[in-house]
Amino acid sequence: MTELETRSKQIRTAYHQLEMQQDGRPWTTEQDALAFMSDAGIVSRLIMDQVGSWPQSQSEFTLDYKIAESIWWLLSIADSTNIDIEKALENFLVSREKHLN
């Protein structure tokens, strides 16, 4: 496990504790996926804002922050579904490289 994966897992574990206090149980992987989709939507809006096709965002978040948060969600989802994210990404890249050659 990489340092980023380890740190991401530690943060997700801490959030599970907050969810226990708030909801009486930690979020499910399905809820994590929905949270990721919400953040991915914010990334889209921030991109649209950046290129001028959406009214200027009043978001407190920056594009780089939301992209990083989306990556964090994907690391968390991969962990909770027992997917080796590095291996999955490597397999994807090899597949696309073969497809394009």
N, CA and C atoms as a LAMMPS dump frame, in Angstrom:
ITEM: TIMESTEP
0
ITEM: NUMBER OF ATOMS
303
ITEM: BOX BOUNDS ff ff ff
-5.0000000000000000e+02 5.0000000000000000e+02
-5.0000000000000000e+02 5.0000000000000000e+02
-5.0000000000000000e+02 5.0000000000000000e+02
ITEM: ATOMS id mol type element x y z
1 1 1 N 0.857 -1.176 0
2 1 2 C 0 0 0
3 1 3 C 0.903 1.239 0
4 2 1 N 0.573 2.187 -0.853
5 2 2 C 1.369 3.402 -0.93
6 2 3 C 1.064 4.316 0.258
7 3 1 N 1.912 5.292 0.447
8 3 2 C 1.686 6.265 1.527
9 3 3 C 0.354 6.994 1.336
10 4 1 N 0.065 7.367 0.088
11 4 2 C -1.206 8.064 -0.176
12 4 3 C -2.403 7.17 0.134
13 5 1 N -2.305 5.904 -0.21
14 5 2 C -3.395 4.969 0.109
15 5 3 C -3.552 4.818 1.624
16 6 1 N -2.436 4.707 2.324
17 6 2 C -2.477 4.574 3.777
18 6 3 C -3.099 5.798 4.429
19 7 1 N -2.65 6.968 4.012
20 7 2 C -3.206 8.212 4.578
21 7 3 C -4.688 8.36 4.232
22 8 1 N -5.057 8.01 3.011
23 8 2 C -6.459 8.079 2.61
24 8 3 C -7.313 7.16 3.478
25 9 1 N -6.812 5.959 3.727
26 9 2 C -7.551 4.996 4.558
27 9 3 C -7.698 5.515 5.988
28 10 1 N -6.653 6.125 6.524
29 10 2 C -6.72 6.679 7.878
30 10 3 C -7.769 7.791 7.964
31 11 1 N -7.805 8.641 6.969
32 11 2 C -8.789 9.727 6.959
33 11 3 C -10.194 9.154 6.829
34 12 1 N -10.371 8.14 5.963
35 12 2 C -11.699 7.54 5.8
36 12 3 C -12.154 6.894 7.103
37 13 1 N -11.241 6.249 7.813
38 13 2 C -11.564 5.64 9.105
39 13 3 C -12.02 6.705 10.098
40 14 1 N -11.338 7.841 10.106
41 14 2 C -11.733 8.943 10.992
42 14 3 C -13.121 9.459 10.63
43 15 1 N -13.41 9.564 9.328
44 15 2 C -14.744 9.994 8.913
45 15 3 C -15.81 8.976 9.312
46 16 1 N -15.46 7.686 9.276
47 16 2 C -16.422 6.673 9.732
48 16 3 C -16.814 6.922 11.185
49 17 1 N -15.876 7.359 11.993
50 17 2 C -16.18 7.677 13.392
51 17 3 C -17.155 8.851 13.483
52 18 1 N -16.936 9.868 12.663
53 18 2 C -17.865 11.011 12.636
54 18 3 C -19.252 10.574 12.167
55 19 1 N -19.295 9.691 11.187
56 19 2 C -20.572 9.187 10.69
57 19 3 C -21.31 8.392 11.764
58 20 1 N -20.555 7.665 12.57
59 20 2 C -21.162 6.922 13.688
60 20 3 C -21.845 7.893 14.646
61 21 1 N -21.194 9.004 14.932
62 21 2 C -21.781 10.006 15.825
63 21 3 C -23.005 10.648 15.187
64 22 1 N -22.919 10.93 13.899
65 22 2 C -23.997 11.635 13.197
66 22 3 C -25.157 10.714 12.834
67 23 1 N -24.852 9.548 12.257
68 23 2 C -25.881 8.675 11.692
69 23 3 C -26.092 7.376 12.471
70 24 1 N -25.22 7.121 13.434
71 24 2 C -25.319 5.873 14.181
72 24 3 C -24.675 4.696 13.486
73 25 1 N -24.102 4.931 12.315
74 25 2 C -23.394 3.89 11.563
75 25 3 C -22.51 4.557 10.522
76 26 1 N -21.446 3.868 10.126
77 26 2 C -20.602 4.444 9.068
78 26 3 C -21.308 4.356 7.724
79 27 1 N -20.925 5.241 6.826
80 27 2 C -21.488 5.202 5.484
81 27 3 C -21.136 3.889 4.803
82 28 1 N -22.009 3.464 3.922
83 28 2 C -21.762 2.281 3.108
84 28 3 C -20.925 2.674 1.889
85 29 1 N -20.441 1.686 1.188
86 29 2 C -19.711 1.949 -0.051
87 29 3 C -20.622 2.652 -1.053
88 30 1 N -21.899 2.306 -1.037
89 30 2 C -22.848 2.981 -1.931
90 30 3 C -22.928 4.476 -1.61
91 31 1 N -22.967 4.818 -0.334
92 31 2 C -22.995 6.235 0.051
93 31 3 C -21.693 6.925 -0.339
94 32 1 N -20.575 6.219 -0.191
95 32 2 C -19.296 6.786 -0.624
96 32 3 C -19.315 7.064 -2.129
97 33 1 N -19.88 6.138 -2.904
98 33 2 C -19.956 6.327 -4.355
99 33 3 C -20.835 7.531 -4.694
100 34 1 N -21.914 7.704 -3.966
101 34 2 C -22.778 8.866 -4.196
102 34 3 C -22.056 10.165 -3.84
103 35 1 N -21.28 10.142 -2.764
104 35 2 C -20.5 11.324 -2.387
105 35 3 C -19.466 11.642 -3.466
106 36 1 N -18.827 10.593 -4.008
107 36 2 C -17.879 10.791 -5.103
108 36 3 C -18.575 11.435 -6.3
109 37 1 N -19.754 10.936 -6.651
110 37 2 C -20.485 11.482 -7.801
111 37 3 C -20.846 12.95 -7.569
112 38 1 N -21.197 13.289 -6.346
113 38 2 C -21.495 14.678 -6.012
114 38 3 C -20.265 15.553 -6.233
115 39 1 N -19.123 15.085 -5.756
116 39 2 C -17.882 15.845 -5.939
117 39 3 C -17.467 15.906 -7.405
118 40 1 N -17.698 14.818 -8.151
119 40 2 C -17.389 14.829 -9.587
120 40 3 C -18.244 15.882 -10.297
121 41 1 N -19.481 16.034 -9.865
122 41 2 C -20.338 17.072 -10.422
123 41 3 C -19.801 18.465 -10.136
124 42 1 N -19.275 18.652 -8.933
125 42 2 C -18.684 19.951 -8.586
126 42 3 C -17.446 20.211 -9.442
127 43 1 N -16.658 19.163 -9.701
128 43 2 C -15.499 19.308 -10.597
129 43 3 C -15.979 19.797 -11.96
130 44 1 N -17.045 19.204 -12.458
131 44 2 C -17.574 19.62 -13.763
132 44 3 C -17.998 21.083 -13.761
133 45 1 N -18.677 21.488 -12.715
134 45 2 C -19.114 22.883 -12.634
135 45 3 C -17.923 23.832 -12.551
136 46 1 N -16.91 23.449 -11.782
137 46 2 C -15.724 24.306 -11.666
138 46 3 C -14.983 24.406 -12.993
139 47 1 N -14.945 23.326 -13.762
140 47 2 C -14.339 23.356 -15.101
141 47 3 C -15.149 24.277 -16.007
142 48 1 N -16.481 24.139 -15.962
143 48 2 C -17.336 24.994 -16.784
144 48 3 C -17.136 26.458 -16.415
145 49 1 N -17.006 26.716 -15.138
146 49 2 C -16.736 28.086 -14.675
147 49 3 C -15.406 28.577 -15.229
148 50 1 N -14.399 27.719 -15.177
149 50 2 C -13.061 28.088 -15.625
150 50 3 C -13.029 28.458 -17.108
151 51 1 N -13.823 27.773 -17.918
152 51 2 C -13.814 28.057 -19.358
153 51 3 C -14.895 29.053 -19.76
154 52 1 N -15.637 29.54 -18.772
155 52 2 C -16.597 30.596 -19.028
156 52 3 C -17.963 30.151 -19.514
157 53 1 N -18.273 28.849 -19.404
158 53 2 C -19.588 28.391 -19.863
159 53 3 C -20.555 28.136 -18.715
160 54 1 N -20.203 28.588 -17.54
161 54 2 C -21.061 28.495 -16.366
162 54 3 C -20.836 29.759 -15.546
163 55 1 N -21.887 30.304 -14.965
164 55 2 C -21.687 31.504 -14.137
165 55 3 C -20.647 31.229 -13.055
166 56 1 N -19.911 32.244 -12.719
167 56 2 C -18.831 32.077 -11.752
168 56 3 C -19.345 31.395 -10.502
169 57 1 N -18.625 30.388 -10.101
170 57 2 C -19.006 29.583 -8.952
171 57 3 C -18.81 30.366 -7.654
172 58 1 N -19.716 30.14 -6.751
173 58 2 C -19.585 30.71 -5.409
174 58 3 C -19.033 29.655 -4.449
175 59 1 N -18.505 28.58 -5.012
176 59 2 C -18.001 27.473 -4.21
177 59 3 C -16.815 27.916 -3.361
178 60 1 N -16.767 27.378 -2.175
179 60 2 C -15.62 27.641 -1.306
180 60 3 C -14.43 26.773 -1.706
181 61 1 N -14.667 25.839 -2.617
182 61 2 C -13.631 24.89 -3.009
183 61 3 C -13.014 25.277 -4.343
184 62 1 N -11.759 24.928 -4.513
185 62 2 C -11.061 25.162 -5.768
186 62 3 C -11.078 23.878 -6.597
187 63 1 N -10.81 24.022 -7.877
188 63 2 C -10.803 22.874 -8.77
189 63 3 C -9.786 21.825 -8.323
190 64 1 N -8.586 22.25 -7.985
191 64 2 C -7.572 21.268 -7.58
192 64 3 C -7.985 20.523 -6.311
193 65 1 N -8.631 21.215 -5.389
194 65 2 C -9.106 20.575 -4.154
195 65 3 C -10.146 19.51 -4.474
196 66 1 N -11.113 19.843 -5.33
197 66 2 C -12.192 18.908 -5.644
198 66 3 C -11.701 17.733 -6.478
199 67 1 N -10.723 17.959 -7.353
200 67 2 C -10.138 16.838 -8.087
201 67 3 C -9.438 15.904 -7.107
202 68 1 N -8.666 16.465 -6.185
203 68 2 C -7.979 15.643 -5.187
204 68 3 C -8.983 14.89 -4.311
205 69 1 N -10.071 15.564 -3.931
206 69 2 C -11.083 14.888 -3.117
207 69 3 C -11.722 13.74 -3.89
208 70 1 N -11.931 13.929 -5.175
209 70 2 C -12.488 12.856 -6.003
210 70 3 C -11.541 11.659 -6.057
211 71 1 N -10.248 11.922 -6.187
212 71 2 C -9.256 10.839 -6.169
213 71 3 C -9.305 10.131 -4.823
214 72 1 N -9.428 10.898 -3.746
215 72 2 C -9.509 10.309 -2.401
216 72 3 C -10.725 9.385 -2.302
217 73 1 N -11.87 9.843 -2.815
218 73 2 C -13.064 8.982 -2.791
219 73 3 C -12.8 7.695 -3.554
220 74 1 N -12.151 7.793 -4.722
221 74 2 C -11.873 6.593 -5.512
222 74 3 C -10.928 5.648 -4.781
223 75 1 N -9.93 6.19 -4.101
224 75 2 C -9.048 5.353 -3.288
225 75 3 C -9.837 4.656 -2.183
226 76 1 N -10.748 5.376 -1.548
227 76 2 C -11.564 4.81 -0.473
228 76 3 C -12.487 3.725 -0.995
229 77 1 N -13.11 3.98 -2.145
230 77 2 C -14.018 2.995 -2.736
231 77 3 C -13.243 1.752 -3.172
232 78 1 N -12.09 1.95 -3.764
233 78 2 C -11.255 0.807 -4.151
234 78 3 C -10.884 -0.015 -2.925
235 79 1 N -10.51 0.647 -1.849
236 79 2 C -10.149 -0.058 -0.621
237 79 3 C -11.326 -0.864 -0.081
238 80 1 N -12.496 -0.258 -0.045
239 80 2 C -13.654 -0.943 0.541
240 80 3 C -14.179 -2.077 -0.345
241 81 1 N -13.782 -2.108 -1.618
242 81 2 C -14.197 -3.187 -2.52
243 81 3 C -13.037 -4.125 -2.853
244 82 1 N -11.957 -4.002 -2.09
245 82 2 C -10.784 -4.877 -2.232
246 82 3 C -10.175 -4.838 -3.631
247 83 1 N -10.133 -3.641 -4.197
248 83 2 C -9.494 -3.456 -5.494
249 83 3 C -8.122 -2.834 -5.262
250 84 1 N -7.104 -3.446 -5.84
251 84 2 C -5.752 -2.886 -5.81
252 84 3 C -5.728 -1.773 -6.852
253 85 1 N -5.809 -0.539 -6.386
254 85 2 C -5.968 0.596 -7.29
255 85 3 C -4.768 0.757 -8.228
256 86 1 N -3.576 0.505 -7.733
257 86 2 C -2.402 0.621 -8.603
258 86 3 C -2.438 -0.423 -9.709
259 87 1 N -2.79 -1.647 -9.354
260 87 2 C -2.886 -2.716 -10.344
261 87 3 C -4.015 -2.423 -11.333
262 88 1 N -5.138 -1.957 -10.835
263 88 2 C -6.268 -1.638 -11.705
264 88 3 C -5.892 -0.529 -12.688
265 89 1 N -5.219 0.503 -12.204
266 89 2 C -4.809 1.598 -13.082
267 89 3 C -3.784 1.115 -14.105
268 90 1 N -2.83 0.312 -13.67
269 90 2 C -1.831 -0.236 -14.594
270 90 3 C -2.511 -1.065 -15.679
271 91 1 N -3.45 -1.928 -15.291
272 91 2 C -4.167 -2.746 -16.267
273 91 3 C -4.951 -1.873 -17.249
274 92 1 N -5.575 -0.84 -16.737
275 92 2 C -6.314 0.079 -17.607
276 92 3 C -5.376 0.755 -18.605
277 93 1 N -4.25 1.273 -18.112
278 93 2 C -3.305 1.97 -18.981
279 93 3 C -2.755 1.042 -20.069
280 94 1 N -2.403 -0.171 -19.691
281 94 2 C -1.907 -1.141 -20.67
282 94 3 C -2.986 -1.423 -21.714
283 95 1 N -4.207 -1.601 -21.268
284 95 2 C -5.324 -1.858 -22.176
285 95 3 C -5.513 -0.719 -23.17
286 96 1 N -5.478 0.522 -22.674
287 96 2 C -5.666 1.674 -23.561
288 96 3 C -4.488 1.83 -24.506
289 97 1 N -3.268 1.586 -24.004
290 97 2 C -2.089 1.695 -24.864
291 97 3 C -2.162 0.68 -26.009
292 98 1 N -2.564 -0.552 -25.694
293 98 2 C -2.707 -1.579 -26.737
294 98 3 C -3.792 -1.176 -27.72
295 99 1 N -4.872 -0.647 -27.219
296 99 2 C -6 -0.257 -28.065
297 99 3 C -5.59 0.852 -29.047
298 100 1 N -4.748 1.764 -28.597
299 100 2 C -4.357 2.9 -29.423
300 100 3 C -3.218 2.586 -30.401
301 101 1 N -2.557 1.475 -30.202
302 101 2 C -1.442 1.107 -31.115
303 101 3 C -1.896 0.251 -32.246
